[in-house]
Amino acid sequence: MKAKQISGVPQQKNGGFHDTESQKVFENSSVAVQKFEILKEKFFSVNQWKSYCSEKLADFQLYDSYGNHLSRKPEIGDFIRIDIPGLGDAEAKGYDWVKITSIFSEKEESYEKIIMCCSPSYIPGQMKNFHIAHFYGARASSCFMIAREGNYIKAAVYGRNERPNFEARFLDKIRNIFIALGGMFGFSKIQWKSLTDGLLEL
């Protein structure tokens, strides 16, 4: 099985990957347009993602480059703090961090798509520590997408080039290996599916 080729999503070169998608069909395109506007509000409310899904899903919170918590729509250069249930990154006080590297959108009368891509990151606001605070290495990416076409809407998460982060303390390396392997074997896809399904509960 090969990774899907999605415009705006990095190519899969090595390591693990996943394509997690959910969609909802409506009686006509007019309803799909209305529902997509609601979906966009949910999609850009990163701090609320956990509330849309199972309680077992990771918690996501938006921060700026200085480490300040944000209550607005995400922008390129912002950071997302991820609190995964269970053991977290010790150096990052139990959290994993990603940086928003791109926000891509395209819109036509019968079609609309928004993609937000993130990559593992250092902890924002720390001037002396630029170690990647995430269980995946720096070349990995997670791209969150919502789309509308015809009479249906879609929510998706595409993971690419997922390999363990070895640039960490010894105990964190062990933790990163186990979590990364779990993701490669599909355990993380269960959480992402909870998110994509939850976003479409309109």
Buried (B, 14 or more C-beta within 10 A) or exposed (E): EEBEEBEBBBEBEEBBBBBBBBEBEBEEBEEBBEBBEEBBEBBBBBBEBBEBBEEEBBBBBBBBEEEEEBEEBBEEEBBBBBBBEEEBBEBBEEBBBBBBBBBBEEEEEEEBBBBBBBBBBBBBEEEEEEBBBBBBBBBBBBBBBBBBBEBBBBBBBBBBBBBBBEEBEEEBBEBBBBBBBEBBEEEBBEBBBBBBBBBBEB
